[in-house]
């Protein structure tokens, strides 16, 4: 048995025409590799499209690629992801399926508060699936799934969600992978990472979906399962040129940036200009990005992206003349009251004292919260 595992294609997602095209070319390259490898079937674990209603041109191009697979008699099994899922249950995945280009394996019904997944049988394989949803809403539902038995078959479960082992301590909704029904291969999508452990696999995106992913991943990926062995396939069509520059004077920044770019080999590369720093003079709008982009294009770059989120304005200083550092808190409060007069200022010190309440050893959080709220209520005229 030989199959390919793709996910997070996000076709039609990029706004920049060059990157939208590159995203689709990466998808084409992955499918061409699947045909060359003569895989028995292809899995797409969600987010084939970047939205439930993708642009018509994206649909036309995608249908052409699926037609090639059908001509080679390579079936595609998929599920909806958080991007191409619709609460109405209607997406263009349905159109693909009704055209005979793929099979959505998310077939299930609720039984006694359990969600029973029914198998799609292909040769000696039983495929099960459950769709991803917006804001991780699928997590609590996945915790209730069970599989209708398919004795003697190789079991594949397709999910578009986060699993706890992959996200670690990040505070996001995630499924406890150890509580999932046992299967031979867990085909995962949603997290744009490369993860493979104990038959649980995130294939990574076919093409990076954001500026930071372009830098981190440098390209896309998918996996091929070949006779029990898993092999990662990299997809990289263009090189990335990342230019990181600290800016303090926005009035002179343009010339400085141009001088740095002049020294770089940018031909046929995706150029990412990252600016950071605390501005001492001028503001971000003083930087002539049109002039910078014109130079990048003259140097034959494939695409140009910029990030200015880490350019900061200096914070206003709160000047305090201290003679007695022991009364620092009172001095700061007094200075604040002078510059921000309000009838509510009398509540500042009592509120600060109430918020200094400490949790007692072995005290339940709910009890502590109630004590804290009680102290606050005594201060506020509620």
Secondary structure, 3 states (H helix, E strand, C coil): CEEEEECCCCECCCCCHHHHHHHHHHHHHHHHHHHHHCCCEEEEECCCECCCCCCHHHHHHHHHHHHHHHHCCCEEEEECCCCCCCCCCCCHHHHHHHCCCCEECCCEEEECCEEEECCEEECCEEEEEECCCHHHCHHHHHCCEEECCCCCCEEEEEEECCEHHHHCCCCCCCECHHHCCCCCEEEEECCCCCEEECCEEECCCCCCCCHHHHHHHCCEEEEEEECCEEEEEEECCCCEEEEEEECCEHHHHHHHHHHHHHCCCCCCCEEEEEEEEEECECCHHHCCHHHHHHHHHHCCCCEEEEEEEEEEECCCCCCCCCCCHHHHHHHHHHHHHHHCCCHHHHHHHHHHHHHCCCCCCCCCHHHHHHHHHHHHHHHCCC
